[in-house]
Amino acid sequence: MFDRQKKGDRAVLVLPHTRGEGDTARRAAEFTELVKSAGAEVLGVIAARIEDPNPRYYIGTGKADEVAEAARALEADLVLVDHVLTPVQERNLEKHLGIRVVDRAGLILDIFAQRARSHEGKLEVELAQLKHLATRLVRGWTHLDTQRGGAIGNRGPGETQLETDRRLLGERVKMLTKRLEKVQTQRGQQRRARLRNTVPRVALVGYTNAGKSTLFNALTTGDVYAADQLFATLDPTVRKLEDLSCGPAVLADTVGFIRELPHDLVAAFRATLAEARDADLLLHVSDAADEERERLHRVVDNVLEEIDAGDVPQLHVMNKIDLAGAEPRIERDGSGKPVRVWLSAATGAGLDLLRQALGELLGGERVQSALQLPLSAGRLHARLKAAGAITGETVDEHGWQLRIDAPRSVIAPISGGDPTETQLLRQLLAVAE
């Protein structure tokens, strides 16, 4: 059994593909970009057509020999495979090649580990990495077979180093899970505070490198890191979005999606993805210059379904029209509702149209009206105030004169204390329609 090298970033890439899989050149380019994002140097690329996956290596035996020969000739430190391997396949390939093997999931986890900045993001990444590693702690390292016990002070049944590592890893996972739950509880309280403030919530989602962070900065004059690289943004960032006809809103930037995103990573990044799940509206950002944008739409929609955000209303944003040679415009459905906005976040063209569309979509879901309550309607007044629906009020001997501004979803569930209060609520909702 070989000893793993702990460092080294000179890589040979293996690109498995099946018949009818689609644009293999696009997949190869994306994986190469992933590898570069991880900081590795690409020494060579080997394509591997897969008819029936080899249960031992996933790729065929002959192809595994070809990879081993190329890795030796190029003096590579590791082999990166553009597919999710089983733990057995990864170990068998490492034994056959004599160097480290990292599959697609492990590579994405490594990039996330480099990019996480917040305490919460680092916890989420480490938890996902440990869960991924837990399935691979099986004789992959020569030192893990060393028996403890037998020497003075260590006699007894003993415990293999492998068992020790598994136990320590399990304890670390439990500790991280508890710490993450505490942080997520705090973030949940922040989200609930925003809900009480009744400010509409908008979240940016999209395939990685579609320009979400650039758009976020353009809309909010924020300072989120934006770069032409995969997964430039990991940690959720929330800013106030102003200058909308419907009033202010809250805009959240989220992690970019990608095909075959590791399930453990999706599960761990609940905090970032919760911004999408709890939003009133999703801005689904796409690269208008990308010929495969429809396929990438489906990838994003699949992840949204996985995190229970598939039913959240969406407004499609076609970004980078400066590269696509398109003009800024709003597309509407048969009822006149905005469904797609074409713009360039980099040049600013079409940003006014996006604000217009957001104002229309969010404003139609808000209740903005005056309401007069008698002094006897104290319970209803208290409920409206607790919901953050009252933006202004005066009181005299006849009761309260209120100014209501809140999402319909906040007003509708409020129940009146008696038939009179219930009727007042119904009138309020009817006036706003």
Beta strands, then each sheet from edge to edge (+ up, - down):
strand 1: 10-17
strand 2: 41-49
strand 3: 78-81
strand 4: 100-102
strand 5: 201-206
strand 6: 237-241
strand 7: 249-253
strand 8: 281-287
strand 9: 314-319
strand 10: 329-332
strand 11: 338-342
strand 12: 366-373
strand 13: 390-396
strand 14: 399-407
sheet 1: 2+ 1+ 3+ 4+
sheet 2: 6+ 7- 5- 8- 9- 11- 10+
sheet 3: 12+ 14- 13+
end
